[in-house]
């Protein structure tokens, strides 16, 4: 996940990142700029995230064709985590289906981003749903 421009107010977030393909021992905690939501996006404060086969294949870059979307030599998106549940913290322009404070869940894999192991991922609003 890449922050767009400067983090609002210089805010940061914690994220579990990996910078090279390989075993899970390569994952580490890092402090990154908190992103601001872009047009049609919501910023979600993550309460829960899961790891699954999608993340395992991206971490190890196996089978080899995973590299076509994940990055040939190193990961394009350094934050794993496809499934999240959390609370809308901010809205980008045009993300009018939600309000700040709404509890939402969704799959970041479906928008080609990943990033659920970050405290504050940006996600397309159209890919989120309300918690039941």
Secondary structure as UniProt FT lines:
FT   HELIX           8..10
FT   STRAND          12..17
FT   HELIX           24..26
FT   STRAND          28..33
FT   TURN            39..40
FT   STRAND          41..50
FT   HELIX           53..60
FT   HELIX           64..66
FT   HELIX           67..70
FT   STRAND          83..91
FT   TURN            93..94
FT   TURN            96..97
FT   TURN            100..101
FT   STRAND          103..107
FT   HELIX           108..111
FT   TURN            116..117
FT   TURN            119..120
FT   STRAND          122..124
FT   HELIX           125..127
FT   STRAND          128..130
//
